[in-house]
Amino acid sequence: QVQLVESGGGLVQVGGSLRLSCAASGSSFRNTFMAWFRQAPGKEREFVAAVSRISWKEYADSVKGRFTISRDSTALPLTLSLQMNSLKPDDTAVYFCAASRPTVGQVDMTSSALYHYWGQGTQVTVSS
């Protein structure tokens, strides 16, 4: 049974940094894509960043240059991380870790439809 458990959220001031982690267990996660999405109050869930098995990465325009996604597959549980720097009030949201099923071929890494497994989320609040 695949489980994704996020940690690392919290309250931070504008311009500060946080590092989110997601412990992924229940699968080898070979040929899977992994991603972070976020959902702010009253808004739809949106794509933040994604990484493929071979570390191809994509970012939302709003976080490019500030956020860095990484995955460590050297041990299980696999760890997906999101380093967030220069945080802004607009980054306030619940952040979700997501993983796809084993997939080959071209995909849209930014689409939530790609991801079958989701964590419960961790709250990030940026205060001004």
N, CA, C and O atoms as a MOPAC input file, in Angstrom:
PM7 MOZYME 1SCF
protein

 N      0.84600 1    -1.18500 1     0.00000 1
 C      0.00000 1     0.00000 1     0.00000 1
 C      0.88800 1     1.24300 1     0.00000 1
 O      1.71500 1     1.42700 1     0.89300 1
 N      0.71000 1     2.07900 1    -0.99400 1
 C      1.52500 1     3.29200 1    -1.11300 1
 C      1.07400 1     4.31200 1    -0.07800 1
 O     -0.11700 1     4.57800 1     0.08600 1
 N      2.05000 1     4.86900 1     0.61000 1
 C      1.77900 1     5.94400 1     1.56700 1
 C      2.73100 1     7.09800 1     1.31500 1
 O      3.92600 1     6.89700 1     1.10000 1
 N      2.19300 1     8.30300 1     1.34100 1
 C      2.97500 1     9.51900 1     1.20900 1
 C      2.71400 1    10.36600 1     2.44300 1
 O      1.56600 1    10.69200 1     2.74600 1
 N      3.77000 1    10.72100 1     3.15100 1
 C      3.61400 1    11.48600 1     4.39400 1
 C      4.49800 1    12.73100 1     4.32700 1
 O      5.72500 1    12.64300 1     4.29200 1
 N      3.84400 1    13.88400 1     4.31100 1
 C      4.56800 1    15.15400 1     4.24500 1
 C      4.94500 1    15.64400 1     5.63700 1
 O      4.29000 1    15.31900 1     6.62700 1
 N      6.01700 1    16.43600 1     5.69000 1
 C      6.43000 1    17.10300 1     6.91800 1
 C      7.20100 1    18.35900 1     6.55600 1
 O      7.59200 1    18.54600 1     5.40400 1
 N      7.41700 1    19.21800 1     7.54100 1
 C      8.25600 1    20.38800 1     7.32200 1
 C      7.52100 1    21.70200 1     7.15500 1
 O      8.14900 1    22.75500 1     7.04800 1
 N      6.20500 1    21.65200 1     7.13100 1
 C      5.46000 1    22.90000 1     7.00800 1
 C      5.53700 1    23.71800 1     8.28400 1
 O      6.03700 1    23.25600 1     9.30900 1
 N      5.02800 1    24.95000 1     8.20000 1
 C      5.04200 1    25.80600 1     9.37800 1
 C      4.79800 1    27.24500 1     9.02900 1
 O      4.36200 1    27.57400 1     7.92600 1
 N      5.08900 1    28.10900 1     9.99500 1
 C      4.90700 1    29.55000 1     9.84500 1
 C      6.27200 1    30.19300 1     9.63700 1
 O      7.21200 1    29.93900 1    10.39000 1
 N      6.36800 1    31.02800 1     8.60900 1
 C      7.63600 1    31.68300 1     8.29400 1
 C      7.34600 1    33.10200 1     7.83600 1
 O      6.27000 1    33.38400 1     7.31000 1
 N      8.30200 1    33.98700 1     8.03600 1
 C      8.12300 1    35.37000 1     7.60300 1
 C      8.47400 1    35.52800 1     6.13200 1
 O      9.17900 1    34.70200 1     5.55200 1
 N      7.97300 1    36.59700 1     5.54400 1
 C      8.28700 1    36.90500 1     4.15000 1
 C      9.80700 1    36.92800 1     3.96300 1
 O     10.54300 1    37.51000 1     4.76000 1
 N     10.25100 1    36.27300 1     2.87900 1
 C     11.66600 1    36.20200 1     2.58000 1
 C     12.37900 1    35.02800 1     3.22300 1
 O     13.55300 1    34.78200 1     2.94700 1
 N     11.68100 1    34.30900 1     4.07300 1
 C     12.28200 1    33.17800 1     4.76000 1
 C     12.27900 1    31.91300 1     3.91600 1
 O     11.87500 1    31.92400 1     2.75300 1
 N     12.73900 1    30.81900 1     4.52500 1
 C     12.86700 1    29.54400 1     3.82300 1
 C     12.24000 1    28.42200 1     4.64100 1
 O     12.18400 1    28.47100 1     5.87000 1
 N     11.77200 1    27.41300 1     3.91900 1
 C     11.29400 1    26.17300 1     4.52300 1
 C     11.69100 1    25.02400 1     3.61900 1
 O     11.84400 1    25.19500 1     2.40900 1
 N     11.85600 1    23.86600 1     4.20700 1
 C     12.12500 1    22.65600 1     3.43500 1
 C     11.05800 1    21.61800 1     3.75900 1
 O     10.94400 1    21.16300 1     4.89700 1
 N     10.28700 1    21.25300 1     2.75200 1
 C      9.27200 1    20.21800 1     2.91300 1
 C      9.84500 1    18.86900 1     2.52200 1
 O     10.65700 1    18.76400 1     1.60300 1
 N      9.41200 1    17.84100 1     3.23200 1
 C      9.81900 1    16.47700 1     2.90500 1
 C      8.59200 1    15.59300 1     2.76700 1
 O      7.55700 1    15.83000 1     3.39000 1
 N      8.72900 1    14.58100 1     1.94600 1
 C      7.65700 1    13.59500 1     1.75100 1
 C      8.29500 1    12.21700 1     1.78000 1
 O      9.13900 1    11.89200 1     0.94500 1
 N      7.88300 1    11.41400 1     2.74900 1
 C      8.36700 1    10.03700 1     2.84400 1
 C      7.40200 1     9.14200 1     2.08300 1
 O      6.21900 1     9.06400 1     2.41400 1
 N      7.91300 1     8.47100 1     1.06600 1
 C      7.07700 1     7.64700 1     0.18700 1
 C      7.41700 1     6.17900 1     0.38800 1
 O      8.56400 1     5.77600 1     0.19600 1
 N      6.44300 1     5.38500 1     0.76700 1
 C      6.67000 1     3.96700 1     1.01800 1
 C      5.58800 1     3.12800 1     0.34200 1
 O      4.56800 1     3.65000 1    -0.10800 1
 N      5.82900 1     1.82800 1     0.28000 1
 C      4.85400 1     0.91200 1    -0.29300 1
 C      5.07100 1     0.58100 1    -1.74300 1
 O      4.27100 1    -0.13100 1    -2.35000 1
 N      6.14300 1     1.09100 1    -2.30500 1
 C      6.45000 1     0.82700 1    -3.71000 1
 C      7.92600 1     1.13400 1    -3.92400 1
 O      8.54500 1     1.83500 1    -3.12400 1
 N      8.48800 1     0.60300 1    -5.01300 1
 C      9.86300 1     0.94900 1    -5.37100 1
 C      9.91200 1     2.29400 1    -6.08100 1
 O     10.97400 1     2.90700 1    -6.18300 1
 N      8.76900 1     2.75300 1    -6.56900 1
 C      8.64500 1     4.03800 1    -7.26500 1
 C      9.52300 1     4.11600 1    -8.51700 1
 O      9.91700 1     5.20400 1    -8.93800 1
 N      9.82500 1     2.96300 1    -9.10400 1
 C     10.52000 1     2.98200 1   -10.38600 1
 C      9.58300 1     3.52400 1   -11.44600 1
 O      8.37800 1     3.27200 1   -11.41500 1
 N     10.13900 1     4.26400 1   -12.37800 1
 C      9.36200 1     4.80500 1   -13.49700 1
 C      8.15700 1     5.61600 1   -13.03800 1
 O      7.12800 1     5.65000 1   -13.71300 1
 N      8.29100 1     6.26600 1   -11.88600 1
 C      7.21000 1     7.12200 1   -11.41900 1
 C      7.63800 1     8.58600 1   -11.47000 1
 O      8.82000 1     8.92000 1   -11.39200 1
 N      6.64500 1     9.42700 1   -11.60100 1
 C      6.83200 1    10.84800 1   -11.48000 1
 C      6.35200 1    11.25200 1   -10.08300 1
 O      5.40800 1    10.67400 1    -9.54300 1
 N      7.01600 1    12.24600 1    -9.51800 1
 C      6.60800 1    12.73700 1    -8.21200 1
 C      6.53200 1    14.25600 1    -8.25900 1
 O      7.26700 1    14.91000 1    -8.99900 1
 N      5.63200 1    14.80100 1    -7.45400 1
 C      5.37900 1    16.22700 1    -7.57500 1
 C      4.88500 1    16.82200 1    -6.26600 1
 O      4.49200 1    16.11800 1    -5.33600 1
 N      4.92300 1    18.13400 1    -6.23600 1
 C      4.29400 1    18.91900 1    -5.18100 1
 C      3.20400 1    19.77700 1    -5.82900 1
 O      3.40900 1    20.40900 1    -6.86500 1
 N      2.06300 1    19.77200 1    -5.18900 1
 C      0.97100 1    20.66500 1    -5.53200 1
 C      0.62500 1    21.46800 1    -4.28200 1
 O      1.04400 1    21.11900 1    -3.17800 1
 N     -0.13300 1    22.53400 1    -4.45600 1
 C     -0.56800 1    23.30200 1    -3.29800 1
 C     -1.98600 1    23.81300 1    -3.51000 1
 O     -2.45400 1    23.95600 1    -4.63900 1
 N     -2.65400 1    24.08400 1    -2.39600 1
 C     -4.00500 1    24.61000 1    -2.45000 1
 C     -4.17500 1    25.68000 1    -1.38600 1
 O     -4.07100 1    25.41900 1    -0.18700 1
 N     -4.43700 1    26.88300 1    -1.85400 1
 C     -4.68300 1    28.00400 1    -0.95700 1
 C     -6.17700 1    28.07100 1    -0.63400 1
 O     -6.99300 1    27.53900 1    -1.38700 1
 N     -6.54300 1    28.71400 1     0.47200 1
 C     -7.95200 1    28.81200 1     0.83300 1
 C     -8.79000 1    29.43200 1    -0.28200 1
 O     -8.44900 1    30.49400 1    -0.80300 1
 N     -9.87500 1    28.77300 1    -0.64400 1
 C    -10.76900 1    29.29700 1    -1.66100 1
 C    -10.28400 1    29.15300 1    -3.08700 1
 O    -10.91800 1    29.65100 1    -4.01800 1
 N     -9.15400 1    28.46800 1    -3.26400 1
 C     -8.59500 1    28.30500 1    -4.61600 1
 C     -8.46400 1    26.82800 1    -4.96000 1
 O     -8.50300 1    25.96300 1    -4.08500 1
 N     -8.30800 1    26.55900 1    -6.24800 1
 C     -8.12900 1    25.17800 1    -6.69300 1
 C     -6.67700 1    24.74400 1    -6.44700 1
 O     -5.76600 1    25.56400 1    -6.33300 1
 N     -6.50800 1    23.43400 1    -6.37100 1
 C     -5.16600 1    22.89500 1    -6.22900 1
 C     -4.34900 1    23.23400 1    -7.46000 1
 O     -4.84900 1    23.13000 1    -8.58000 1
 N     -3.09500 1    23.64000 1    -7.27300 1
 C     -2.25200 1    24.01800 1    -8.40200 1
 C     -0.89500 1    23.33400 1    -8.33500 1
 O     -0.38700 1    22.98600 1    -7.26900 1
 N     -0.34500 1    23.16300 1    -9.50700 1
 C      0.96500 1    22.53600 1    -9.65500 1
 C      2.06000 1    23.45200 1    -9.11900 1
 O      2.01300 1    24.66700 1    -9.31500 1
 N      3.05300 1    22.85900 1    -8.43700 1
 C      4.20400 1    23.60800 1    -7.94600 1
 C      5.48500 1    23.13500 1    -8.63100 1
 O      6.19100 1    23.93200 1    -9.25000 1
 N      5.78100 1    21.85300 1    -8.52200 1
 C      7.01900 1    21.31600 1    -9.08200 1
 C      6.88800 1    19.80600 1    -9.23500 1
 O      6.12500 1    19.15700 1    -8.51900 1
 N      7.64900 1    19.26000 1   -10.18400 1
 C      7.62600 1    17.81800 1   -10.41800 1
 C      9.00400 1    17.33600 1   -10.83200 1
 O      9.81500 1    18.10000 1   -11.35500 1
 N      9.25800 1    16.05400 1   -10.59000 1
 C     10.54600 1    15.45400 1   -10.95500 1
 C     10.30100 1    14.03600 1   -11.47200 1
 O      9.49100 1    13.29100 1   -10.92100 1
 N     11.00500 1    13.68300 1   -12.52300 1
 C     10.88400 1    12.34500 1   -13.08300 1
 C     11.89000 1    11.40300 1   -12.42900 1
 O     12.70200 1    11.81300 1   -11.59900 1
 N     11.82100 1    10.14300 1   -12.81900 1
 C     12.75200 1     9.14000 1   -12.27600 1
 C     14.20300 1     9.50600 1   -12.60300 1
 O     15.11300 1     9.20600 1   -11.83000 1
 N     14.41300 1    10.15800 1   -13.76000 1
 C     15.77500 1    10.50300 1   -14.15900 1
 C     16.07700 1    11.96500 1   -13.83500 1
 O     16.98300 1    12.57200 1   -14.40600 1
 N     15.28500 1    12.52100 1   -12.89400 1
 C     15.52500 1    13.86600 1   -12.36800 1
 C     15.28800 1    14.98500 1   -13.36900 1
 O     15.86900 1    16.06200 1   -13.23200 1
 N     14.45400 1    14.75700 1   -14.36500 1
 C     13.96000 1    15.86800 1   -15.19000 1
 C     12.95900 1    16.62800 1   -14.31800 1
 O     12.07400 1    16.02800 1   -13.70800 1
 N     13.10800 1    17.95600 1   -14.26600 1
 C     12.30100 1    18.75600 1   -13.35200 1
 C     11.49900 1    19.81500 1   -14.09000 1
 O     11.93300 1    20.35800 1   -15.10500 1
 N     10.33000 1    20.09000 1   -13.55900 1
 C      9.51300 1    21.18800 1   -14.06200 1
 C      8.98500 1    21.98600 1   -12.87000 1
 O      8.73600 1    21.44600 1   -11.79300 1
 N      8.82400 1    23.28500 1   -13.10100 1
 C      8.36500 1    24.18900 1   -12.04600 1
 C      7.26000 1    25.09700 1   -12.56900 1
 O      7.23400 1    25.45000 1   -13.74800 1
 N      6.35600 1    25.46700 1   -11.68000 1
 C      5.39600 1    26.51500 1   -12.00300 1
 C      6.15800 1    27.83100 1   -12.14300 1
 O      7.14700 1    28.05500 1   -11.44400 1
 N      5.70400 1    28.69400 1   -13.03500 1
 C      6.37300 1    29.97000 1   -13.25200 1
 C      6.47900 1    30.77500 1   -11.95700 1
 O      7.45400 1    31.49500 1   -11.74400 1
 N      5.47600 1    30.64900 1   -11.10500 1
 C      5.44200 1    31.45400 1    -9.88300 1
 C      6.51100 1    31.06900 1    -8.86600 1
 O      6.77300 1    31.82400 1    -7.92900 1
 N      7.13100 1    29.89900 1    -9.03900 1
 C      8.13200 1    29.46100 1    -8.05800 1
 C      9.51500 1    29.26400 1    -8.66800 1
 O     10.46700 1    28.95900 1    -7.94900 1
 N      9.64100 1    29.43300 1    -9.97700 1
 C     10.94200 1    29.24700 1   -10.63200 1
 C     11.97700 1    30.16900 1   -10.02000 1
 O     11.71700 1    31.35200 1    -9.80100 1
 N     13.15900 1    29.61800 1    -9.74200 1
 C     14.24000 1    30.40400 1    -9.17000 1
 C     14.17900 1    30.51300 1    -7.65700 1
 O     15.13500 1    30.96700 1    -7.02900 1
 N     13.05300 1    30.09800 1    -7.06100 1
 C     12.91700 1    30.17200 1    -5.60400 1
 C     12.78900 1    28.77900 1    -4.97000 1
 O     13.27900 1    28.54900 1    -3.86500 1
 N     12.13300 1    27.86500 1    -5.67100 1
 C     11.89900 1    26.52600 1    -5.13800 1
 C     12.76100 1    25.51200 1    -5.88600 1
 O     13.03300 1    25.66900 1    -7.07600 1
 N     13.18600 1    24.46600 1    -5.16800 1
 C     13.95200 1    23.37900 1    -5.77700 1
 C     13.38500 1    22.04600 1    -5.31400 1
 O     13.27700 1    21.78100 1    -4.11700 1
 N     13.02400 1    21.20900 1    -6.28900 1
 C     12.51300 1    19.87900 1    -5.97100 1
 C     13.62000 1    18.85900 1    -6.14100 1
 O     14.46200 1    18.99200 1    -7.02900 1
 N     13.62200 1    17.83700 1    -5.28900 1
 C     14.61400 1    16.77400 1    -5.41900 1
 C     14.01800 1    15.47300 1    -4.89200 1
 O     13.10400 1    15.47300 1    -4.06700 1
 N     14.56200 1    14.36200 1    -5.39300 1
 C     14.11800 1    13.05900 1    -4.90100 1
 C     15.33400 1    12.19800 1    -4.59600 1
 O     16.29700 1    12.17200 1    -5.36200 1
 N     15.28000 1    11.50300 1    -3.48400 1
 C     16.36200 1    10.62900 1    -3.07900 1
 C     15.83700 1     9.20700 1    -3.10900 1
 O     15.06500 1     8.79300 1    -2.24500 1
 N     16.27900 1     8.45500 1    -4.13700 1
 C     15.80500 1     7.08000 1    -4.30000 1
 C     16.81500 1     6.06000 1    -3.79800 1
 O     16.66100 1     4.86400 1    -4.04400 1
 N     17.84100 1     6.51700 1    -3.10100 1
 C     18.90800 1     5.59500 1    -2.68200 1
 C     18.48600 1     4.70000 1    -1.54200 1
 O     19.12300 1     3.67900 1    -1.28400 1
 N     17.42100 1     5.06700 1    -0.85500 1
 C     16.94700 1     4.26000 1     0.25500 1
 C     15.43300 1     4.32900 1     0.30200 1
 O     14.83200 1     5.26200 1    -0.23000 1
 N     14.82600 1     3.35900 1     0.92900 1
 C     13.38900 1     3.38900 1     1.13400 1
 C     13.10700 1     3.65000 1     2.61100 1
 O     13.80100 1     3.06200 1     3.44000 1
 N     12.15500 1     4.47600 1     3.00500 1
 C     11.25700 1     5.12500 1     2.05900 1
 C     11.95100 1     6.18500 1     1.21500 1
 O     12.85900 1     6.87300 1     1.68200 1
 N     11.51200 1     6.30500 1    -0.03200 1
 C     12.01600 1     7.34000 1    -0.90600 1
 C     11.63500 1     8.68600 1    -0.29900 1
 O     10.56900 1     8.82400 1     0.29900 1
 N     12.50900 1     9.67500 1    -0.45600 1
 C     12.24200 1    11.00600 1     0.07400 1
 C     12.14800 1    12.01200 1    -1.06200 1
 O     13.06900 1    12.15000 1    -1.86800 1
 N     11.03300 1    12.70400 1    -1.11300 1
 C     10.84100 1    13.81000 1    -2.03600 1
 C     10.92500 1    15.09300 1    -1.22100 1
 O     10.27700 1    15.20900 1    -0.18000 1
 N     11.71000 1    16.04900 1    -1.67900 1
 C     11.90100 1    17.29500 1    -0.93800 1
 C     11.53700 1    18.50300 1    -1.79200 1
 O     11.56400 1    18.45600 1    -3.02200 1
 N     11.20000 1    19.57500 1    -1.10400 1
 C     10.95500 1    20.85100 1    -1.76100 1
 C     11.60600 1    21.93700 1    -0.92200 1
 O     11.11600 1    22.27800 1     0.15500 1
 N     12.70500 1    22.47700 1    -1.41500 1
 C     13.36600 1    23.60100 1    -0.75000 1
 C     12.72400 1    24.88500 1    -1.24000 1
 O     12.72100 1    25.17300 1    -2.43700 1
 N     12.18300 1    25.64900 1    -0.31200 1
 C     11.46700 1    26.87400 1    -0.66500 1
 C     12.18900 1    28.06600 1    -0.07000 1
 O     12.30700 1    28.18000 1     1.15000 1
 N     12.67300 1    28.95600 1    -0.92600 1
 C     13.38900 1    30.15700 1    -0.50300 1
 C     12.62000 1    31.39600 1    -0.93100 1
 O     11.72100 1    31.32900 1    -1.76900 1
 N     12.98400 1    32.52300 1    -0.34600 1
 C     12.36200 1    33.81800 1    -0.68700 1
 C     10.84100 1    33.71000 1    -0.68400 1
 O     10.17700 1    34.11200 1    -1.63900 1
 N     10.31200 1    33.17500 1     0.38100 1
 C      8.87700 1    32.91900 1     0.44300 1
 C      8.06800 1    34.20600 1     0.47000 1
 O      8.47900 1    35.21700 1     1.03800 1
 N      6.90400 1    34.13200 1    -0.16500 1
 C      6.00300 1    35.26900 1    -0.28200 1
 C      4.64700 1    34.90900 1     0.33900 1
 O      4.33800 1    33.72700 1     0.48900 1
 N      3.84200 1    35.90200 1     0.69900 1
 C      2.50900 1    35.59600 1     1.23200 1
 C      1.66800 1    34.73200 1     0.28600 1
 O      0.86300 1    33.91700 1     0.73800 1
 N      1.85300 1    34.91000 1    -1.01700 1
 C      1.10800 1    34.11400 1    -1.99400 1
 C      1.49100 1    32.64000 1    -1.98000 1
 O      0.80400 1    31.81700 1    -2.58500 1
 N      2.57600 1    32.30100 1    -1.29700 1
 C      2.97200 1    30.88900 1    -1.18300 1
 C      2.20700 1    30.17900 1    -0.07200 1
 O      2.32000 1    28.96200 1     0.07500 1
 N      1.43600 1    30.92000 1     0.70500 1
 C      0.64600 1    30.32300 1     1.77500 1
 C     -0.37000 1    29.35300 1     1.19800 1
 O     -1.19100 1    29.72200 1     0.35800 1
 N     -0.30800 1    28.09800 1     1.65900 1
 C     -1.18600 1    27.05600 1     1.14000 1
 C     -0.91700 1    25.75800 1     1.89000 1
 O      0.03600 1    25.64400 1     2.66000 1
 N     -1.78000 1    24.79200 1     1.64100 1
 C     -1.48400 1    23.41700 1     2.04300 1
 C     -0.73300 1    22.77400 1     0.88200 1
 O     -1.19200 1    22.81100 1    -0.25900 1
 N      0.40600 1    22.19300 1     1.17400 1
 C      1.25400 1    21.57800 1     0.15500 1
 C      1.09000 1    20.06100 1     0.20400 1
 O      1.16500 1    19.43800 1     1.26300 1
 N      0.86600 1    19.49200 1    -0.97700 1
 C      0.62100 1    18.05500 1    -1.11200 1
 C      1.72200 1    17.39400 1    -1.93000 1
 O      2.14900 1    17.91400 1    -2.96200 1
 N      2.16700 1    16.25200 1    -1.45500 1
 C      3.07800 1    15.39100 1    -2.19600 1
 C      2.24000 1    14.43900 1    -3.05300 1
 O      1.18300 1    13.98400 1    -2.61700 1
 N      2.70100 1    14.13800 1    -4.25700 1
 C      1.95100 1    13.25300 1    -5.14000 1
 C      2.90300 1    12.34400 1    -5.90000 1
 O      4.04100 1    12.71600 1    -6.18500 1
 N      2.42500 1    11.14500 1    -6.22600 1
 C      3.21600 1    10.18600 1    -6.99600 1
 C      2.33200 1     9.52600 1    -8.05000 1
 O      1.15000 1     9.25900 1    -7.83100 1
 N      2.94700 1     9.27800 1    -9.19000 1
 C      2.20000 1     8.61000 1   -10.25600 1
 C      2.34700 1     7.09200 1   -10.11900 1
 O      3.15000 1     6.60600 1    -9.32300 1
 N      1.56900 1     6.36100 1   -10.89800 1
 C      1.82600 1     4.94300 1   -11.07800 1
 C      3.00300 1     4.80600 1   -12.03200 1
 O      3.35400 1     5.77500 1   -12.70500 1
 N      3.62800 1     3.62500 1   -12.11100 1
 C      4.71200 1     3.43500 1   -13.09000 1
 C      4.23200 1     3.82700 1   -14.48100 1
 O      3.20400 1     3.34600 1   -14.95600 1
 N      4.98500 1     4.69800 1   -15.11700 1
 C      4.56500 1     5.29800 1   -16.38200 1
 C      5.74900 1     5.40400 1   -17.31600 1
 O      6.85200 1     5.75300 1   -16.89400 1
 N      5.52700 1     5.10600 1   -18.58600 1
 C      6.55900 1     5.30100 1   -19.59600 1
 C      5.97400 1     6.17200 1   -20.69100 1
 O      4.75700 1     6.26100 1   -20.85400 1
 N      6.86300 1     6.81400 1   -21.44100 1
 C      6.41500 1     7.66200 1   -22.53300 1
 C      6.22100 1     9.09800 1   -22.09200 1
 O      6.49000 1     9.46300 1   -20.94800 1
 N      5.74600 1     9.90500 1   -23.03500 1
 C      5.57700 1    11.33200 1   -22.76400 1
 C      4.35400 1    11.57300 1   -21.89700 1
 O      3.29300 1    10.98400 1   -22.10700 1
 N      4.52200 1    12.43400 1   -20.93700 1
 C      3.42400 1    12.76900 1   -20.04300 1
 C      3.46800 1    14.26600 1   -19.76700 1
 O      4.45600 1    14.94100 1   -20.05800 1
 N      2.37300 1    14.77100 1   -19.19800 1
 C      2.33500 1    16.15300 1   -18.73500 1
 C      2.57800 1    16.11700 1   -17.23400 1
 O      1.67800 1    15.79200 1   -16.46000 1
 N      3.79300 1    16.45100 1   -16.82700 1
 C      4.17000 1    16.36800 1   -15.41600 1
 C      3.43800 1    17.39400 1   -14.55800 1
 O      3.40500 1    17.26400 1   -13.33400 1
 N      2.86200 1    18.39800 1   -15.17500 1
 C      2.19900 1    19.45900 1   -14.41400 1
 C      0.72700 1    19.15400 1   -14.14400 1
 O      0.07000 1    19.88800 1   -13.40600 1
 N      0.21000 1    18.09300 1   -14.72700 1
 C     -1.21500 1    17.78400 1   -14.59300 1
 C     -1.48700 1    16.90200 1   -13.39400 1
 O     -0.82900 1    15.87800 1   -13.21000 1
 N     -2.45000 1    17.29200 1   -12.57900 1
 C     -2.80200 1    16.47000 1   -11.42100 1
 C     -3.36700 1    15.11900 1   -11.83400 1
 O     -3.35100 1    14.17200 1   -11.04800 1
 N     -3.86600 1    15.02500 1   -13.06500 1
 C     -4.43200 1    13.75600 1   -13.53700 1
 C     -3.37600 1    12.66200 1   -13.63900 1
 O     -3.71000 1    11.47700 1   -13.63800 1
 N     -2.09600 1    13.05200 1   -13.72900 1
 C     -1.02400 1    12.06400 1   -13.83400 1
 C     -0.80700 1    11.31300 1   -12.51800 1
 O     -0.31500 1    10.18500 1   -12.51200 1
 N     -1.17200 1    11.93700 1   -11.42800 1
 C     -0.78500 1    11.44700 1   -10.10900 1
 C     -1.92400 1    10.67000 1    -9.45000 1
 O     -3.04200 1    11.16200 1    -9.30300 1
 N     -1.59700 1     9.44600 1    -9.06400 1
 C     -2.61900 1     8.55600 1    -8.47900 1
 C     -2.58800 1     8.58100 1    -6.96200 1
 O     -3.61300 1     8.37400 1    -6.31400 1
 N     -1.42100 1     8.83200 1    -6.39500 1
 C     -1.25800 1     8.76900 1    -4.94000 1
 C     -0.99100 1    10.17200 1    -4.38900 1
 O     -0.23100 1    10.95000 1    -4.96700 1
 N     -1.62600 1    10.47100 1    -3.27400 1
 C     -1.51500 1    11.79800 1    -2.67000 1
 C     -1.30800 1    11.68300 1    -1.16000 1
 O     -1.84400 1    10.78700 1    -0.50800 1
 N     -0.51800 1    12.61300 1    -0.62600 1
 C     -0.37900 1    12.72200 1     0.81400 1
 C     -1.51100 1    13.54200 1     1.40700 1
 O     -2.38700 1    14.02800 1     0.69200 1
 N     -1.47900 1    13.68900 1     2.72500 1
 C     -2.52100 1    14.42600 1     3.43300 1
 C     -2.29100 1    15.93200 1     3.41000 1
 O     -3.22200 1    16.70500 1     3.63400 1
 N     -1.07300 1    16.34800 1     3.14400 1
 C     -0.77700 1    17.77100 1     3.05300 1
 C     -0.11700 1    18.31800 1     4.30600 1
 O     -0.27700 1    17.78000 1     5.40200 1
 N      0.62700 1    19.40000 1     4.11900 1
 C      1.25900 1    20.10700 1     5.22700 1
 C      1.07500 1    21.61200 1     5.00100 1
 O      1.25200 1    22.10800 1     3.88800 1
 N      0.72300 1    22.31800 1     6.05400 1
 C      0.39400 1    23.73600 1     5.94600 1
 C      1.65500 1    24.58800 1     5.93200 1
 O      2.55000 1    24.41500 1     6.76100 1
 N      1.71000 1    25.50100 1     4.98900 1
 C      2.76300 1    26.51400 1     4.94100 1
 C      2.08900 1    27.88200 1     5.01700 1
 O      1.20800 1    28.19700 1     4.21700 1
 N      2.50900 1    28.67900 1     5.97700 1
 C      1.95100 1    30.01400 1     6.14700 1
 C      3.08600 1    31.02500 1     6.12900 1
 O      4.02500 1    30.93000 1     6.91900 1
 N      2.99500 1    31.98900 1     5.22600 1
 C      4.00500 1    33.03600 1     5.10800 1
 C      3.38700 1    34.34000 1     5.58500 1
 O      2.42000 1    34.82900 1     5.00100 1
 N      3.94500 1    34.89600 1     6.64000 1
 C      3.38900 1    36.11300 1     7.22400 1
 C      4.16900 1    37.33700 1     6.76800 1
 O      5.39000 1    37.30000 1     6.61200 1
 N      3.43400 1    38.41500 1     6.55900 1
 C      4.07400 1    39.65800 1     6.09500 1
 C      4.29100 1    40.61100 1     7.25600 1
 O      4.81600 1    41.70800 1     7.06400 1

